[in-house]
Amino acid sequence: MPFDHRPSFASAFPASQELDALVEAFARGDYARVRAEAPKLERGSEDEGVRAAARTLMERTEPDPLAVKLMLLAGALLVLLTGWWIVHGKAPASASPTTSPAERVRQ
């Protein structure tokens, strides 16, 4: 089954069977394969264009640094607010009634 769709950033990549297989894996969303095979291709290739393309594919699978920082900030805020609630939170005064809430029916 031939692969028809290349990402736009990969249109200038040199022609190489191994690189084309990685670009296809990237387009399918198989980033684990790209992360595993791109460093090998980068180290083993004689062509500088193929090495640069492999580096580009690896960089495209890394998380955005800003997104990582924002996730860490959100996690820290969640831990801080949870800790504050545990230390300062109290049950509402009406949550523990002194009498039974049973209804009394008279005839």
C-alpha positions as CSV (number, residue, x, y, z in Angstrom):
1,M,0.0,0.0,0.0
2,P,1.8,3.2,-1.1
3,F,2.0,6.1,1.2
4,D,0.4,9.3,-0.3
5,H,0.5,11.8,2.5
6,R,3.7,13.5,3.6
7,P,3.5,16.2,6.3
8,S,4.2,19.7,4.8
9,F,7.4,20.1,6.8
10,A,8.8,16.9,5.3
11,S,8.3,17.9,1.7
12,A,11.9,19.0,1.4
13,F,13.4,15.9,3.1
14,P,15.8,13.9,0.9
15,A,14.7,10.6,-0.7
16,S,15.8,7.7,1.5
17,Q,13.9,4.5,2.2
18,E,14.6,4.5,5.9
19,L,13.6,8.2,6.2
20,D,10.5,7.7,4.2
21,A,9.5,4.9,6.5
22,L,10.0,7.2,9.5
23,V,8.0,10.0,7.9
24,E,5.2,7.5,7.2
25,A,5.3,6.4,10.8
26,F,5.2,10.0,12.0
27,A,2.2,10.8,9.8
28,R,0.3,7.7,11.1
29,G,1.0,8.9,14.7
30,D,3.5,6.1,15.5
31,Y,5.8,8.4,17.5
32,A,7.3,5.6,19.5
33,R,8.8,4.1,16.4
34,V,10.1,7.5,15.3
35,R,11.7,8.1,18.7
36,A,13.3,4.6,18.6
37,E,14.5,4.6,15.0
38,A,15.4,8.3,14.3
39,P,18.5,8.4,16.5
40,K,19.8,5.2,14.8
41,L,19.2,6.7,11.4
42,E,20.9,10.0,12.5
43,R,24.0,8.1,13.7
44,G,24.1,5.6,10.9
45,S,23.5,7.8,7.8
46,E,26.3,9.2,5.7
47,D,24.0,11.9,4.2
48,E,23.8,15.2,6.2
49,G,20.3,15.9,4.8
50,V,19.0,12.5,6.1
51,R,20.6,13.2,9.5
52,A,19.1,16.7,9.7
53,A,15.7,15.2,8.7
54,A,15.9,12.5,11.4
55,R,16.7,15.2,14.0
56,T,13.7,17.2,12.8
57,L,11.4,14.2,13.2
58,M,12.8,13.6,16.7
59,E,12.2,17.3,17.7
60,R,8.7,17.1,16.4
61,T,7.8,14.3,18.8
62,E,9.1,16.1,21.9
63,P,6.6,17.8,24.1
64,D,6.2,21.6,23.9
65,P,8.3,23.1,26.8
66,L,5.6,25.7,27.6
67,A,2.9,22.9,27.8
68,V,5.1,21.0,30.2
69,K,5.6,24.0,32.4
70,L,1.9,24.8,32.4
71,M,1.1,21.2,33.4
72,L,3.6,21.3,36.2
73,L,2.1,24.7,37.4
74,A,-1.4,23.2,37.3
75,G,-0.3,20.2,39.3
76,A,1.4,22.3,41.9
77,L,-1.7,24.5,42.2
78,L,-3.9,21.4,42.6
79,V,-1.6,20.1,45.4
80,L,-1.5,23.5,47.1
81,L,-5.3,23.9,47.0
82,T,-5.9,20.4,48.2
83,G,-3.5,20.8,51.1
84,W,-5.2,24.1,52.1
85,W,-8.6,22.5,51.9
86,I,-7.5,19.5,54.1
87,V,-5.9,21.8,56.7
88,H,-8.6,24.5,56.8
89,G,-11.7,22.8,55.6
90,K,-14.5,22.1,58.1
91,A,-17.8,20.3,57.8
92,P,-20.8,22.6,57.6
93,A,-22.5,23.3,61.0
94,S,-25.7,21.7,59.8
95,A,-24.1,18.5,58.7
96,S,-24.2,16.9,62.1
97,P,-27.7,17.3,63.5
98,T,-28.3,16.7,67.2
99,T,-31.8,15.2,66.7
100,S,-33.0,12.6,64.4
101,P,-34.5,13.9,61.2
102,A,-37.3,11.3,61.3
103,E,-40.7,12.7,60.7
104,R,-43.3,12.2,63.4
105,V,-46.9,11.5,62.2
106,R,-49.8,12.0,64.5
107,Q,-53.4,10.8,64.0
